Amino acid sequence: MLTVPGCDVRLVVYTVAAGSADAEKLDVLRVTNGAGADGSSPRGLRIDES
């Protein structure tokens, strides 16, 4: 966990074993930025493109 001094911001980084099924899943997320096959945003988030 990385913290920012004087702030409540924390960054938690998870890793997986190289070559595992979970590593393949993370690669898909990295390439697609988590977008669904229909182009929808992850978790139903709306992206304002204005």
Stockholm file with secondary structure:
# STOCKHOLM 1.0

chainA/1-50         MLTVPGCDVRLVVYTVAAGSADAEKLDVLRVTNGAGADGSSPRGLRIDES
#=GR chainA/1-50 SS CEECTTSCCEECCCCCCTTSHHHHHHHHHHHHTTCCTTSCCGGGCCCCCC
#=GC SS_cons        CEECTTSCCEECCCCCCTTSHHHHHHHHHHHHTTCCTTSCCGGGCCCCCC
//
